[in-house]
Each structure stands twice: as C-alpha cells, then as structure tokens.
C-alpha cells in the first residue's frame, strides 16, 4: 500500500467480504484525518465513527484499496465495533 494514496478528507468505508473476496457496497465509517506512524507501524486516523462521532486508529494493513477519494477497508462494521480502534497507538 502506497501511503501517499491515503489523503486527509478521503471517505472511509467498511465492507462485508465473502469467501470469494467480493465486497458489499460498504458502510461509511468516517473521514481520514491523517496517516500516522508509531514505532514503525502506520495507522489511518479516521474521524467519524459508526454510531457516534469519535476517532479511530486503523492499521494500514486493514486498507483493501483506495479508489478515487475513498478508502475501502477489509474490515466489516462489526469488526470495527468489536475492537478498541478508538485507542491511539501506544
């Protein structure tokens, strides 16, 4: 993943992906604030959230693709709700 492809202001979407690697249309997660680095790992800082405004810190490895001004994750909305993505990297 070329980190330069992920820019502030891009919309971020979570997807359900089936066994054949087909994704649904996705659910809006929020907007990219920045890509940050912590201890050699990169994260996409997203502001928005699934149910209420908040910050999310999503590992770059979770980005499936960047198309136009949209970032598509290989995570579902349930995956995001089930993890502590709101905690900044430590």
Residue pairs with C-beta under 8 A, 6 or more apart in sequence:
1 60
1 61
1 63
1 66
3 35
3 42
3 60
5 66
6 32
6 35
6 44
6 60
6 63
6 66
6 71
7 32
7 69
8 31
8 32
8 33
8 34
9 31
9 32
9 69
10 31
10 32
10 66
10 69
10 70
10 71
11 28
11 30
11 31
11 32
11 69
11 70
11 71
12 28
12 29
12 30
12 31
12 32
12 44
12 46
12 48
12 58
12 70
12 71
12 73
13 26
13 27
13 28
13 29
13 70
13 71
13 72
13 73
14 26
14 27
14 29
14 50
14 73
14 75
14 76
14 77
14 79
14 80
15 23
15 24
15 25
15 26
15 27
15 64
15 72
15 73
15 74
15 75
15 76
16 23
16 24
16 76
17 23
17 24
17 64
17 74
17 76
23 64
23 72
26 72
27 50
27 77
28 48
29 46
29 48
29 49
29 50
29 56
29 73
29 77
29 80
30 46
30 47
30 48
30 49
30 56
31 46
31 47
31 48
32 44
32 45
32 46
32 71
33 45
33 46
33 47
33 55
34 45
35 42
35 43
35 44
35 45
35 60
36 42
36 43
36 45
36 57
36 89
37 43
38 89
38 90
39 89
41 59
41 60
41 89
42 59
42 60
43 57
43 58
43 59
43 60
43 89
44 57
44 58
44 59
44 60
44 62
44 63
44 71
45 55
45 56
45 57
46 55
46 56
46 57
46 58
47 53
47 54
47 55
47 56
48 54
48 56
49 55
49 56
50 77
50 80
50 81
54 86
55 86
55 88
56 80
56 85
56 86
57 85
57 86
57 87
57 88
57 89
58 73
58 75
58 80
58 85
62 73
62 74
62 75
63 71
63 72
63 73
63 74
64 72
64 73
64 74
65 72
66 72
73 80
